[in-house]
Amino acid sequence: MRAELVRVGLHQVDIKIVSDDGEMHVLQWRRNLLWDEVLLNGKRQAHSGGFAREKCYGLVFGKALDGSGGTKVMLLLDPSTSYGNWGNPNQQLSGVRLETADGPVVAFGTLDPKNLEKPATFSDWMKKTMGMDWGDERRPH
């Protein structure tokens, strides 16, 4: 199974999924005023309403009619935004992750496994958090 993020916005996420048998699907997440919904090929698969909405959804691709088989997929969303970004028209979700039992298929932002790794040294932490880099192997400090 392959996946690709097509669009990530503040109230919508579109993911193109190509299953192992070559079929293409579109997985969509939409945030409305009072509810969120997950659509697969334009058909609602799940929804969540109220003030404490779901951030984790489960789907099964290629399931047989009797309910057996298929590939289980988990869609995780981090709908938070940075507070200093409210005036920006290109505002988007902080993180999106689509994962199977084998691991992440596609990940973005705060839910990307690379962003969850802790830096090994103080120098790595400075590079990651502040973008600071000093010296290199060719020059003495």
C-alpha positions as CSV (number, residue, x, y, z in Angstrom):
1,M,0.0,0.0,0.0
2,R,1.3,3.5,-1.0
3,A,-0.1,6.8,0.1
4,E,0.5,10.5,-0.8
5,L,-0.7,13.7,0.8
6,V,-2.5,15.7,-1.8
7,R,-3.8,18.6,0.3
8,V,-3.4,19.6,4.0
9,G,-5.4,22.6,5.1
10,L,-6.9,23.9,8.3
11,H,-10.2,22.1,7.8
12,Q,-9.4,19.4,5.2
13,V,-6.9,16.7,4.5
14,D,-6.9,14.7,1.2
15,I,-4.8,11.5,0.9
16,K,-4.4,9.5,-2.3
17,I,-4.0,5.7,-1.5
18,V,-3.0,3.1,-4.0
19,S,-3.7,-0.4,-2.6
20,D,-1.6,-3.5,-3.3
21,D,-3.9,-4.6,-6.1
22,G,-3.5,-1.3,-7.9
23,E,-6.8,0.4,-7.0
24,M,-6.7,4.1,-6.2
25,H,-8.7,5.6,-3.3
26,V,-9.1,9.0,-1.9
27,L,-9.3,9.3,1.9
28,Q,-10.6,12.7,3.1
29,W,-10.9,14.3,6.5
30,R,-13.2,17.3,6.8
31,R,-13.8,19.6,9.8
32,N,-17.1,21.3,9.8
33,L,-18.5,23.7,12.5
34,L,-20.0,21.0,14.7
35,W,-18.6,17.7,13.4
36,D,-15.6,16.1,11.7
37,E,-16.0,13.4,9.1
38,V,-13.8,10.9,7.3
39,L,-14.7,10.0,3.7
40,L,-13.4,7.3,1.5
41,N,-14.0,7.8,-2.2
42,G,-16.7,10.4,-1.3
43,K,-18.6,8.1,1.1
44,R,-18.7,8.8,4.8
45,Q,-16.9,6.2,6.8
46,A,-16.8,7.9,10.3
47,H,-17.8,11.1,12.0
48,S,-17.2,12.8,15.3
49,G,-19.2,15.6,16.8
50,G,-19.2,17.9,19.7
51,F,-16.3,19.7,21.4
52,A,-14.1,16.7,22.1
53,R,-13.7,15.2,18.7
54,E,-11.9,12.1,17.7
55,K,-8.3,12.4,16.4
56,C,-7.8,8.7,15.6
57,Y,-9.8,6.8,13.0
58,G,-9.6,3.1,11.9
59,L,-10.4,1.8,8.4
60,V,-10.0,-1.6,6.6
61,F,-9.1,-1.8,2.9
62,G,-9.9,-5.0,0.9
63,K,-12.2,-6.6,3.4
64,A,-14.2,-9.6,2.3
65,L,-18.0,-9.7,2.5
66,D,-17.9,-11.9,5.6
67,G,-15.6,-9.3,7.3
68,S,-12.4,-11.3,7.1
69,G,-9.1,-10.2,5.6
70,G,-8.1,-6.7,4.5
71,T,-5.5,-4.2,5.4
72,K,-6.2,-2.3,8.6
73,V,-5.2,1.4,8.5
74,M,-5.2,4.0,11.2
75,L,-5.6,7.7,10.4
76,L,-4.2,10.1,13.1
77,L,-4.7,13.8,13.1
78,D,-3.2,16.7,15.1
79,P,-5.7,19.5,14.5
80,S,-3.8,22.1,16.6
81,T,-2.3,25.1,15.0
82,S,0.3,27.6,16.2
83,Y,-1.2,30.6,17.8
84,G,1.0,33.1,16.0
85,N,-0.4,31.8,12.7
86,W,-4.0,32.9,12.9
87,G,-3.8,35.6,10.3
88,N,-2.0,33.5,7.7
89,P,-4.4,32.3,4.9
90,N,-2.2,29.2,4.4
91,Q,-2.8,27.9,7.9
92,Q,-2.9,24.1,8.2
93,L,-3.1,21.2,10.6
94,S,0.0,20.5,12.7
95,G,0.2,16.8,11.8
96,V,-1.2,13.9,9.8
97,R,-0.3,10.2,9.9
98,L,-1.6,7.2,8.0
99,E,-0.3,4.0,9.4
100,T,-0.6,0.2,8.8
101,A,0.7,-2.7,11.0
102,D,4.0,-2.4,9.1
103,G,4.5,1.2,10.1
104,P,3.7,4.7,8.8
105,V,2.6,4.9,5.1
106,V,2.6,8.7,5.0
107,A,3.3,11.2,7.8
108,F,3.5,15.0,8.1
109,G,4.3,17.6,10.7
110,T,4.1,16.8,14.4
111,L,3.1,13.1,13.8
112,D,6.1,12.4,11.5
113,P,8.3,9.8,13.2
114,K,11.4,11.9,12.5
115,N,9.9,14.7,14.5
116,L,9.3,12.4,17.5
117,E,12.9,11.3,17.8
118,K,14.9,12.9,20.6
119,P,18.2,14.5,19.7
120,A,21.3,12.5,20.8
121,T,23.5,15.4,21.8
122,F,23.1,19.0,22.8
123,S,24.5,20.1,19.5
124,D,21.7,18.1,17.7
125,W,19.1,19.7,20.0
126,M,20.4,23.2,19.1
127,K,20.3,22.4,15.4
128,K,16.7,21.0,15.6
129,T,15.1,23.6,17.9
130,M,17.0,26.8,17.0
131,G,18.5,26.1,13.7
132,M,21.9,26.9,15.1
133,D,25.0,25.2,13.7
134,W,28.6,25.9,14.5
135,G,31.9,24.6,13.4
136,D,32.4,21.6,11.2
137,E,34.9,18.7,11.0
138,R,37.2,20.7,8.7
139,R,37.5,23.8,10.9
140,P,38.5,23.8,14.5
141,H,36.1,25.4,17.0
